[in-house]
Amino acid sequence: MGKTTLALQFLLEGARGGEAGLYITLSETKEELEMVAASHGWDLTPLNLFELSSIQDHLLGETDHTFFHPSEVELNRITKALLAEIERVNPVRVVFDSLSEMRLLAETSLRYRRQILQLKQFFAGRKATALFLDDCTSETDDLQIESLAHGVISLHRFTSDYGTARRQINIEKIRGVRFQEGRHDLILETGGMVVFPRLIAAGNHQSFKREAFLSGITALDTMLGGGLDRGTSNMFMGAPGTGKSTLAIRYVLTAAERGEKSQMFIFDETIGILLNRAGNLGMALEPHIKSGLIDIRQIDPAEISPGEMAHHIHRSVVENGTRMVVIDSINGYLNAMPAERFLNLQLHELLTFLNQQGVITIMVLAQQGLVGTMQSTVDLTYLADTVVLFRYYEDRGAVKQAMSIIKKRSGGKHERTIREMTVGRGGIDLGPALKDMQGVLTGVPIFHGNSSPDVKK
């Protein structure tokens, strides 16, 4: 779960501020604690470690025992030895590892509660902050002990069918403090535990100028009624290969050419393939990546949690001034979720935060199928302020692409026409409205004119 890691971080943080720290271990040896510390590159020299074997020798006067049975030792004698060590060190921060061992020593719940209450009063009298660890091996929830504590912090670990395990932390109780409720994602990495607080959009509003952002493609900006608006979330949806990601790249490049920072989170392709594809279409991203205007992150959905991703986006916007965020694709983001029912809530909170910061958010959603009726694994169009629809359609023995603006909430009157779209060396081109065709969105339209329209910029 990370209990020992969190406990050592708690003590080492105090040591950096000149506070004395004491780690009392009834379940782990000094060597095991040092092994944990070494894995994070920590030096435990500033801390005081008091382990069970030293208590055993002090009480029994024996040194040849390999295994120790707590039930054979009087609890009050062990408690007395612990309190004597605390008085000797006089710590400001104390870790007691673990309550499970104390529970076994007490044998009865009444005696156990009295001993914990004694320790609580002792620490309070010495103005020391104590962190009690519990591995929750008891058959029932220890609610009586939780009622004695000023704060209760729970760590959870979930093993998925594929990919890394997910860890979360939940602050269940802290007396006299307004804390952030709910479960927060965390990771254990070299250097310790990193917690990603749950993103709350409320209170994150930033004043910004509401204006249209032009793509640089005149016909597209006309279809959008002036372009995408700042502080909006926008969805590009359609079958794979219809140009959704290409249009997203076009917006990122345009932003960089204007000196604005963008960040792309890509799930479905590698950075190398994306850069090569963009270069072949005349959209060179490398110079802007080197300048820091474009940041591309390749995400492995099996290795990242939604909270970690939201944290990266939040930091990019608040600390680095990112003005455009692209998630390509929402399908990959869905795969990163531990449960689909939470996707809408987390995305809603994330998009609300970005909108309040004046960020233009572009989400790419790949639908199932190539022609005919399209389906999506999840319907998130209601979260988007603008929905751009991409389709394949058949035209006289050729497969072509079409684009239409299905929805736009913000200002400006958008077109409701369907236009042919081509993607080539010169980028994205849009032709006039397909007025001579009926059923383009079905993929097999009925042609009523004499010739197909010519594609123009």
Secondary structure, DSSP 8 states (H G I E B T S, - for coil): --HHHHHHHHHHHHHHTT--EEEEESSS-HHHHHHHHHHHT---TTSEEEEHHHHHHHHH-----SS--GGGS-HHHHHHHHHHHHHHH--SEEEEE-HHHHHHHH-SHHHHHHHHHHHHHHHHHTT-EEEEE----SSS--HHHHHHSSEEEEEEEE--SSSS-EEEEEEEEETT-----SEEEEEEETTEEEEE-----TT--------EE--S-HHHHHHTTSSEETT-EEEEEESTTSSHHHHHHHHHHHHHHTT-EEEEEESSS-HHHHHHHHHHTT---HHHHHHTSEEEEE--TTT--HHHHHHHHHHHHHHH-EEEEEEE-HHHHHHT-S-GGGHHHHHHHHHHHHHHTT-EEEEEEE-B-SSSS-B-SS--GGG-SEEEEEEEEEETTEEEEEEEEEEE-SSS-----EEEEEEETTEEEEEEE-TTEE-GGGSS-EE-SSS------
